[in-house]
């Protein structure tokens, strides 16, 4: 199952760093938060990624085009036509497709643009700015068992987020994003989606969190996987500093790999 990561937004709420690089490339420790997200999926055996690029997407391309060299011991022989010898590498066994999805394209539109790389298969989707200690295998199993078109991960952070209304069997009854929250369940990303989701998206100016998810909820096709563990976005510099502190003190709950 492929993993799609939305990495094209402007990141205006963390402009202290995003004016120089796309938000998913802001580092936690010595690695971009995008790398941390990919490591979470990779720890559960999901290693094929499609990254939706937009704002300063070339920086993400540069990073992954050179990643193998970054993670290798190399000899460069300038006397032999600049020959490069790789002695040892620690690069992950990832396959990454980097897709230009437009500078001003909205979240739903970015998803629509990668349809040809998905085909007629279910896939996973997440945002390029949040980490969690979520069990991806259990998430996927939950999605397969309920048989609906879409699963989102519901989490309970502080009240600055919007709220979901859930039924007793975890069906999403209503979806309201970015309202003033009250500590209830909110959309934490980490979706599993059937390919029929593309039929709910009209084009570039479609916001995934508006009509597509709202209509899925109205049609009783959107389920919530409840995650009560750690989840935290990197919306602001304060968030970034908090995640950085957890990482550097070896207390990062999302570090589920060895």
Buried (B, 14 or more C-beta within 10 A) or exposed (E): BBBBBBBBBBBEBBEEBBEEBBBBBBBBBEBBBBBBBBBBBBBBEBBBBBBBBBBBBEBBBEBBEEBBEEEBEEEEEEEEEEEEEEEEBEEBEBEBEBBBBBEEBBBBBBBBBBBEEBEEEBBBBBBBBBBBBBBBEEBBEBBEEBEBBBBBBBBBBEEEBBBBBBEEEBBBEEBBBEEEBEEBBBBBBBBBBBBEBBEBBEEBEBBBBBBBBBEBBBEEBBBBBEBEEBBBBBBBBEBBEBBBEBBEEEEBEBBBEE
